[in-house]
């Protein structure tokens, strides 16, 4: 009579009577490939530009960790061993500068692992289980390890692409407060546009631009005047007022600037104001 046994993290096994054969070479290759993809993804996301040889050595150490599954130990001890191995992998792959640098590398490594593991688990459930209402049962199918190796780089590619997009764009997002006077304060979400260097032609004050619909106060009370500017369609005049000062979250206070009002909506997700590059210089 045959026994059915499952080994955690194992995709390769055959059963011959009561004897189970575990193909360690295939387990090591799969573990090595996944660890290399995770380390490479961490390097790209954090722009570490790590040496490829260091990543391969780190992945090799991670691949050897599969042997710990066959050493009798408690689950708590196994957990701490895995943590220790992951720290060694990070130190080998990216080196050591300080604790903040190391923990940042380790944090992104684990986040990437969770994303990849979650996607693969989801795919395995979709292919391996059938659903009747809220009940899931195994239907005898499973994802082949070759399919996993093919899908993993694709999953990580889109994860890295989205991660870099968020890092490149949302790092230019700021919370600001425009103080027109002591009582009239406008709180907005702003985006630093490095292409916005608009200044008034007389006193060279930088101009920040907001959607006119977001202005809840009467702009005529502040002494409005016009600032010429150029666009791809030609030249025009931008209505502007002078505010008392500007508070930029995590940057500081800025003075001697103008607030310009545009009729069109700002086509940036969640943004009400375009900051001027010159105003960020202080």
C-alpha positions in Angstrom: 0.0 0.0 0.0 1.3 3.5 -0.9 1.7 6.3 1.6 1.0 9.9 0.6 3.4 12.4 2.2 4.0 16.1 1.5 7.3 17.9 2.2 7.0 21.7 2.7 8.8 23.7 0.0 9.4 20.5 -2.0 8.1 20.2 -5.5 10.0 17.1 -6.5 9.4 13.8 -4.9 8.4 10.3 -6.0 7.0 7.5 -3.9 8.1 3.9 -4.2 6.3 1.8 -1.7 7.0 3.2 1.7 10.2 4.9 0.6 10.3 8.5 -0.5 13.0 9.9 -2.8 13.8 13.6 -2.5 15.8 15.0 -5.4 18.1 17.4 -3.6 19.8 18.6 -6.7 16.5 19.8 -8.2 15.5 21.3 -4.8 18.8 23.2 -4.7 18.5 24.5 -8.2 15.0 25.8 -7.7 15.9 27.4 -4.4 19.1 28.9 -5.9 17.1 30.3 -8.8 14.5 31.9 -6.7 17.0 33.4 -4.2 19.0 34.8 -7.1 15.9 36.4 -8.6 15.0 37.9 -5.2 18.5 39.3 -4.6 18.6 40.7 -8.1 15.2 42.3 -7.7 16.3 43.9 -4.4 19.5 45.3 -6.1 17.4 46.8 -8.9 14.8 48.3 -6.7 17.3 49.9 -4.3 19.8 50.7 -7.2 22.6 48.9 -5.3 24.3 47.9 -8.6 25.6 44.8 -6.7 28.3 42.7 -8.3 26.7 39.8 -10.1 29.2 37.4 -8.6 28.2 38.5 -5.1 24.6 37.9 -5.9 25.4 34.4 -7.2 27.3 33.6 -4.0 24.5 34.9 -1.9 22.0 32.8 -3.8 24.2 29.8 -3.5 24.2 30.2 0.3 20.4 30.5 0.2 20.2 27.3 -2.0 22.1 25.4 0.6 19.6 26.4 3.3 17.3 23.7 1.8 19.4 21.2 3.8 18.1 22.6 7.0 14.7 21.0 6.2 16.2 17.5 6.7 17.9 18.2 10.0 15.7 17.5 13.1 15.0 20.7 14.9 12.1 22.7 16.3 10.1 25.1 14.1 11.3 28.0 16.2 15.0 27.1 15.7 14.4 26.6 12.0 12.8 30.1 11.8 15.9 31.7 13.4 18.2 29.8 11.2 16.4 31.0 8.1 16.6 34.6 9.4 20.4 34.1 10.0 20.9 32.7 6.5 19.0 35.6 4.9 21.2 38.1 6.8 24.3 36.3 5.6 22.9 36.4 2.0 22.3 40.1 2.2 25.8 40.8 3.7 27.5 38.8 1.0 25.4 40.3 -1.8 25.5 44.0 -0.8 28.2 44.3 1.8 28.0 46.1 5.1 28.0 49.9 5.5 25.8 50.5 8.5 22.7 49.0 10.2 20.2 51.2 8.3 21.7 50.1 5.0 21.6 46.4 5.9 18.1 46.4 7.4 16.8 48.3 4.3 18.3 45.7 2.0 16.9 42.9 4.2 13.4 44.6 4.3 13.2 44.9 0.6 14.4 41.3 0.2 11.6 40.0 2.4 9.0 42.2 0.8 10.0 40.9 -2.6 9.9 37.3 -1.2 6.4 37.9 0.1 5.2 39.3 -3.3 6.7 36.4 -5.3 5.5 33.8 -2.8 2.0 35.2 -2.6 1.7 35.2 -6.4 3.0 31.6 -6.7 0.7 30.5 -3.9 -2.3 32.1 -5.6 -1.4 30.4 -8.9 -0.9 27.0 -7.1 -4.4 27.3 -5.5 -6.0 28.3 -8.8 -4.5 25.3 -10.6 -4.4 22.7 -7.8 -7.8 23.2 -6.2 -11.4 23.3 -7.3 -14.0 25.4 -5.6 -17.6 24.6 -4.8 -19.1 27.6 -3.1 -16.7 28.5 -0.3 -15.2 25.0 -0.1 -11.8 24.2 -1.8 -10.6 20.7 -2.5 -7.5 19.3 -4.2 -8.1 18.2 -7.8 -4.8 16.4 -8.3 -3.0 19.0 -10.3 0.0 21.1 -9.4 2.2 23.7 -11.0 5.3 22.2 -12.6 8.6 23.6 -11.3 9.5 24.7 -14.9 6.4 26.8 -15.0 7.3 28.4 -11.7 10.8 29.3 -13.0 9.2 30.8 -16.1 6.5 32.8 -14.3 8.8 34.0 -11.4 10.9 36.4 -13.6 7.7 37.7 -15.2 6.1 38.4 -11.9 9.2 40.1 -10.5 9.6 42.2 -13.7 6.2 43.8 -13.2 6.8 44.2 -9.5 10.1 45.9 -10.1 8.6 48.1 -12.8 5.8 49.2 -10.6 8.2 49.7 -7.6 10.6 51.9 -9.6 7.6 53.9 -10.9 6.4 54.6 -7.4 9.9 55.3 -6.1 10.7 57.7 -9.0 7.4 59.5 -9.0 6.0 59.5 -5.4 9.3 60.8 -4.1 8.4 64.1 -5.7 5.1 64.3 -3.9 4.8 66.8 -1.0 2.2 68.1 1.4 2.1 71.9 1.3 0.4 74.7 3.1 0.1 78.1 1.3 -0.4 80.9 3.8 -2.0 83.9 2.1 -2.3 85.5 5.6 -2.7 84.3 9.2 -6.2 83.0 8.7 -6.4 82.0 5.0 -4.4 78.9 4.5 -4.6 76.4 1.6 -3.5 72.8 2.2 -2.7 70.9 -1.0 -0.9 67.8 -2.4 2.0 69.0 -4.6 4.3 67.6 -7.2 7.8 68.8 -7.9 8.1 69.4 -11.6 11.7 69.8 -12.5 10.6 71.4 -15.8 8.7 74.2 -14.0 11.2 77.0 -13.7 8.7 79.8 -14.3 9.6 83.1 -12.7 8.2 86.6 -12.9 10.3 88.7 -15.3 10.8 91.6 -12.9 11.8 90.3 -9.5 12.5 86.7 -10.6 10.2 85.1 -8.0 9.5 81.4 -8.7 5.9 80.6 -9.5 4.0 77.6 -8.1 0.9 76.6 -10.1 -2.4 75.4 -8.7 -5.8 74.6 -10.2 -8.0 77.6 -9.9 -10.9 75.4 -8.7 -8.9 74.5 -5.6 -8.6 78.1 -4.6 -11.3 78.6 -1.9 -10.6 82.3 -1.3 -11.3 85.3 -3.5 -8.0 85.9 -5.4 -8.9 89.5 -6.2 -8.4 90.5 -2.6 -4.6 89.7 -2.9 -3.8 92.0 -5.8 -3.7 89.8 -8.8 -1.3 90.4 -11.7 -0.2 88.6 -14.8 3.0 86.7 -15.5 3.9 85.8 -19.2 4.8 82.2 -19.9 5.4 80.0 -23.0 3.8 76.8 -23.9 4.1 74.4 -26.9 1.1 76.2 -28.4 2.4 79.7 -27.9 2.7 82.5 -25.3 0.1 83.4 -22.7 -0.4 85.2 -19.4 -0.8 83.4 -16.1 -2.8 85.2 -13.3 -0.8 85.2 -10.1 -0.9 86.5 -6.5 1.7 86.8 -3.8 1.3 84.7 -0.7 2.9 85.3 2.7 4.8 82.0 2.9 4.8 78.4 1.9 5.3 75.3 4.2 6.6 72.2 2.4 6.4 69.0 4.5 9.9 67.7 5.4 11.5 70.6 3.4 10.7 73.8 5.3 9.4 77.3 4.9 9.7 79.3 1.7 9.0 83.0 1.1 9.2 85.4 -1.8 7.2 83.4 -4.4 4.1 83.7 -6.5 1.0 81.5 -6.8 -0.3 81.0 -10.3 -3.8 79.8 -11.2 -4.5 77.6 -14.2 -7.9 76.8 -15.6 -7.1 73.3 -16.7 -6.9 70.3 -14.3 -3.5 69.0 -13.3 -3.2 65.6 -15.0 -1.2 64.0 -12.2 -2.7 61.5 -9.9 -3.9 63.1 -6.7 -2.0 66.4 -7.3 -3.4 69.9 -6.9 -0.2 72.0 -7.2 2.9 72.0 -9.3 6.0 73.1 -7.3 8.8 75.1 -8.9 12.3 73.7 -8.9 13.8 77.0 -7.9 11.6 77.3 -4.8 13.0 73.9 -3.6 16.5 75.5 -3.7 15.5 77.9 -0.9 
